[in-house]
Amino acid sequence: MTDTEVKAPKIEFPANDYPVKVISDTGVGNKDRIIDIVSKYAKINDERIDERQSSNGKYTTIQLHIVATDQDQLYNINSELRATGFVHMVL
């Protein structure tokens, strides 16, 4: 592997405290919609939900911690969140 190649990090499943960070437009109901989508696929640790707005208030970052079971689960969460139109990035 050369210095310019990047390998995806290896995740060992199940991951009981896997962080998911969602960057979206700020809007009424967006946080609830994000939580609804993620909870369709994974158990969310309700005690570890953090929300922060950008300095201009245009964007909101929501960080959730989930029980990640496999790569397909993470792909499905990412795909459905991105399909909302108000989510810009899922990390």
C-alpha positions in Angstrom: 0.0 0.0 0.0 1.3 3.4 -0.9 1.0 6.6 1.1 -1.8 7.8 -1.2 -4.0 4.7 -0.7 -6.4 4.8 2.2 -7.8 1.6 3.7 -11.2 1.7 5.3 -11.0 1.1 9.0 -11.9 -2.4 10.1 -14.9 -2.6 12.3 -15.4 -5.5 14.6 -19.1 -6.4 14.8 -21.1 -6.2 16.9 -20.0 -2.7 18.0 -22.0 -1.8 21.1 -21.1 1.9 21.2 -20.7 2.8 17.5 -20.8 6.6 16.9 -22.9 8.0 14.0 -22.6 11.7 13.3 -25.2 13.2 11.0 -24.8 16.7 9.5 -28.0 18.2 8.3 -29.9 21.4 7.6 -31.3 23.0 10.7 -35.1 22.6 10.7 -38.1 21.7 12.8 -38.5 18.0 13.1 -35.2 17.1 11.4 -33.7 15.6 14.6 -36.8 13.5 15.3 -36.8 12.3 11.6 -33.1 11.3 11.9 -33.7 9.4 15.2 -36.7 7.6 13.6 -34.6 6.5 10.6 -31.7 5.3 12.6 -33.9 3.5 15.1 -35.5 1.4 12.3 -32.1 -0.2 11.8 -30.3 0.0 15.2 -30.8 0.3 19.0 -29.8 3.9 19.9 -28.3 4.7 23.3 -30.8 7.4 24.4 -28.3 8.8 27.0 -25.7 9.6 24.3 -27.5 11.8 21.8 -25.7 15.1 21.3 -26.9 18.0 19.1 -24.9 21.1 18.1 -25.7 23.9 15.6 -23.1 25.6 13.4 -22.1 29.1 14.3 -24.5 30.6 11.8 -27.3 28.2 12.7 -27.7 26.8 9.2 -26.5 23.3 10.0 -27.0 20.9 12.9 -24.8 18.0 13.9 -26.4 15.1 15.7 -24.3 12.4 17.1 -25.9 9.1 18.1 -24.3 6.0 19.6 -25.8 2.7 18.3 -25.3 -1.0 18.4 -23.8 -1.7 15.0 -24.4 -5.3 13.8 -22.9 -5.4 10.3 -21.8 -3.4 7.3 -25.2 -3.7 5.6 -26.9 -2.0 8.6 -24.5 1.0 8.4 -25.0 1.2 4.6 -28.9 1.2 5.0 -28.7 3.9 7.7 -26.5 6.1 5.5 -28.6 5.6 2.4 -31.9 6.4 4.0 -30.5 9.4 5.8 -29.0 10.8 2.7 -32.3 10.3 0.8 -34.1 12.7 3.1 -32.7 15.7 1.2 -31.8 17.6 4.3 -28.9 15.3 5.5 -25.6 16.4 3.9 -23.2 14.0 5.5 -23.1 10.8 7.7 -19.9 9.9 9.4 
